[in-house]
Amino acid sequence: MKDKEAMAMALEALEYIDDGANNQGTHTGISWRCVSTKAEPAIAALKERLAQPAQRTWVGLTDEDIGDAYVAWDDTNGASFADFARAIEAKLKQKNGYAEENT
């Protein structure tokens, strides 16, 4: 079962519980309003996540990409290996569309 299918099923169950809770009051010592209060944020979170597009396919680096990152790092006179790692990370973010989202 795919993630979105599971989330849709969970959303359906929570909405069913929430609808029942809003019409029950108290039953056998359970505060149904309390159940509904707990279900509402979960329902909202699931709806938000289900509205988002499907997950992207990860795009790796080509030899040319790695070479470009190395040249960019080497232009800093090889400041540190951590700087090279950051250059690789930046290139991966760029290729996978994360750089635009988080800037």
Summary of the structure (lengths in Angstrom):
residues: 103
radius of gyration: 23.7
end to end distance: 33.8
largest distance: 72.4
contacts: 227
relative contact order: 0.10
helix: 69%
strand: 4%
